[in-house]
Amino acid sequence: MAQAGPANLCQLVAGMTEQQWLQFVATFHPLPPMPDYNARAMSEADQLAAFAYIKSLGAAGKLAPAALPPGPFPAPSYFLLVLPAAK
């Protein structure tokens, strides 16, 4: 079962050390569409560079809304991508 990703990555990283970040990247499994496998495939140097970048952004920002179960549409604002019919 997938574990929900952080509701705000900047707020999560603000309280972490580099070693905690590396452990987090190695074990987290967020909800789609977050490609967690890409983060695990990065070199340790790249993971630490991502950590430094995220940490440099500060802890500002709002928490993301909770994930919805399959079926209901979220309250606006969102966009719906509709592909054209096959020809």
KOLMARBA-672985 format. One record per residue (C-alpha): residue in three letters; x, y, z. Coordinates in steps of 0.02 Angstrom, whole numbers, plus 32768, in hexadecimal, padded with zeros to 4 digits. Each point is the difference from the previous one (the first is absolute). Layout:
N
ALAXYZ ...
# end
This chain:
87
MET800080008000 ALA804280AC7FD3 GLN80268079808A ALA7FCC80B37FE7 GLY808D80777FD9 PRO801F8098806A ALA7F7780837FFD ASN808680857FE4 LEU80AF7FC87FD4 CYS804F80A68033 GLN7FB57FF380AF LEU80357F4A800F VAL80B480207FCB ALA801280998070 GLY80127F8F8099 MET806D7F797FB1 THR80B97FDC7FFD GLU80557FC07F62 GLN80027F4F8047 GLN7F4680088029 TRP7FDF803B7F4E LEU80617F707FB5 GLN7F9E7F85806D PHE7F5C80547FCE VAL80287FF77F46 ALA80307F498011 THR7F5B7FCE8052 PHE7F7380757FCD HIS7F757FC87F89 PRO7F8E80937FDA LEU7F5C7FFD7FA4 PRO800380107F42 PRO8037805F7F9B MET809D801B806C PRO808B7F977FAF ASP80557FC580A0 TYR80667F7E7FA0 ASN805A808F7FA7 ALA8035804C80A6 ARG80447F58803A ALA805D7FE97F5C MET805F80A58017 SER80B27FFC803D GLU801B803080B6 ALA805380A27FC5 ASP7F64802B7F9A GLN7F8C7FD48091 LEU806580738071 ALA7FFD80897F7C ALA7F417FF07FF8 PHE7FFC800980BF ALA806A809F7FFF TYR7F92804F7F7B ILE7F5D7FD68059 LYS8047803B80A6 SER803680A57FAF LEU7F4A80247FD2 GLY7FD2800E80B8 ALA7F6A7FB9805B ALA7F8080767FB5 GLY7F637FC37FAE LYS7F5A7FB08025 LEU7FE27F48801E ALA7FBD7FA37F6A PRO7F4D7FC1800F ALA7FE77F4C8031 ALA7FF47F807F74 LEU7F527FD07FC7 PRO7FCA7F4B7FEE PRO7FD97FC47F4F GLY7F5F80477FBA PRO7FDA80AD8045 PHE803F809A7FA7 PRO805F80818067 ALA7FB880AB8021 PRO803B80827F82 SER808380357FD5 TYR80457F747F97 PHE800B7FDB7F48 LEU7FBE7F6A7FA3 LEU806A7FC27F71 VAL7F8F7FB87F7A LEU80557FA87F6F PRO7FB5800F7F53 ALA7FA27F6A7FBC ALA80687F867F9B LYS7FEC80137F45 
# end
